Amino acid sequence: MKNYFLLIYFVLISIFFLNSGCENPAQTTYLTSHIKGFVLDTLTLTGVDSVTLTIPELSVSTTSFSTGYYQMLNIQMPRDPVNTTITASRRGYQTVTTGIVLRSNDTTHFNVMIYR
């Protein structure tokens, strides 16, 4: 009988320690952010299509549409603002890297100018 209670005790203690080490995914500190804007040619000030935009630090990328419009939706990031860079590249244009500040639960409107 003593061994039975000892076994129950160890099982309950094990369950307690296993559960105390698990985090609830809903309580993580990551939220989402969005970036929207246009990629514009510096000479013509018109939209440039097929430009690849990347934020390496946050592992996100997208490509601009025929009007030059782009959007990066639901970027996972910490609660605190993030100072990072966005890189725009397309064949026939110089690659441009620009600093950007992103805030969680916010949409940042950010236009990018690229050079031929």
Secondary structure, 3 states (H helix, E strand, C coil): CHHHHHHHHHHHHHHHHHHHCCCCHHHCCEEEEEEEEEEEECCCCCECCCCEEEEHHHCEEEECCCCCEEEEEEEEEECCCEEEEEEEECCCCCCEEEEEEECCCCEEECCEEECC
